[in-house]
Amino acid sequence: MIFAVAFGVLCSMALGSCKHDDEPETADVESLTIVYAINNSSLSSDFESDCKEMLVAMDGIDAERNKLMVYRMDNNTTCALYEPEFKKGVWGWRKICDYNRQTTSTDPAVLERVLRDACSRYPDVHRTLIFWGHGSAWTPEFTDHQPTKSAPQRAFGGEYGSRGLKWMELTDLCQAIPEKFDVIWFDCCYMSAIEVAYQIRGKADWLVAYPSEVWSKGLNYDDILPYIMRKDPGLVDAAKSFYEYYAWKDAPATVAVMDLSKIEPVADAMKRIFGEYPVPPQTYDIANYRRFDTPGYYDMRQLADRRTGSNAALMSSFDNAMNNFVIYQACSSRDFNKNKWPDPNLSAVSMNNFKDSGSKEDEYYKTLDWYMRTAY
């Protein structure tokens, strides 16, 4: 037992250290928003712009009651956790904790440590967690698909490493989240997938994500943080602001706000559909949220409808469950190839049209909570 405790302490010290001589006053703090960024990537310049937007947003936020913390790469040897600081009339960043870059940000142990450090600084408050970086829903790092530079297809991350890009599997990411958050928002491509939502259901009350790609700029943080950074975040208003930001530019965008407490009836409805209609449908007329030829990102409602042959009773049960689960969704009229969707009736949630071919990817898919909950 003594050895185990000592080993845990040593591992914690190896990951990094935090300042303890400036513990903040927490009595009046109501909310904490954490941005966990994989910014040592092809998106690094975009994250610099987003950090500037975050500081702009602070002028519209009660910073005494609502706190923001950002984990990002600091330099080639160190990552750090920062929070905004108002000094000499301007907002800037103040470093709170250092983390060793020998362990990448896509290591689940780093994610867990950072979240524990941040949450312990402001305990017992409303908490929002924003994941920033590349995303690809449930698809594992060892995908049988062939990724390209323009189409990363591997879980969460896309961090530059000494031996290629580094990623974190969806299952590892969910396990590494040490405490339940009120809101998790993925500012990443493709994470509005039922497989993601069901895997992460025990780690948040609300999930906001995009079923398709998102432009590399991601969220308009200067607009949406004032909605998010408060005790009662306006998630629908924030999601609308995000969607309209791109709509005004006539640029494709998709978003869904999901109430994870209402996800089990969705699973019940799909389990019944899978049981009564075991054969996966053809997908030629179903919206694929992926711009490339990768399967696994089809519109969930359209898959259910085609699978049942538009069975009215089953689809009514499914639609009722989905309407309670997805409280807001918006999708542009065209996809990221600038083509109209083959079916414009979109649910803003994707699902894999699973066919078990015995591949490594299929074996991984069968370990996901969604598959185990709904498969016959």
Secondary structure, DSSP 8 states (H G I E B T S, - for coil): -HHHHHHHHHHHHHHEEE--SS----TT--EEEEEEE--SSTTHHHHHHHHHHHHHHGGGS-TTTEEEEEEEE-SSSEEEEEEEEEETTEEEEEEEEEEETTS-TTSHHHHHHHHHHHHHHS-SSEEEEEEESEEETT--TT-SS--BTTB--SEEEEE--TTS-EEE-HHHHHHH--S-EEEEEEESTT--BHHHHHHTGGGEEEEEE-SS---TT---HHHHHHHHSSSS--HHHHHHHHHHHHHTTT---EEEEEEGGGHHHHHHHHHHHHHH--S----TTS-BS-SSS-SS-EEHHHHHHHHHTS-HHHHHHHHHHHHHHEEEEEE-SB-TTS-B-SS----S-EE--------HHHHHHTTSHHHHHH--
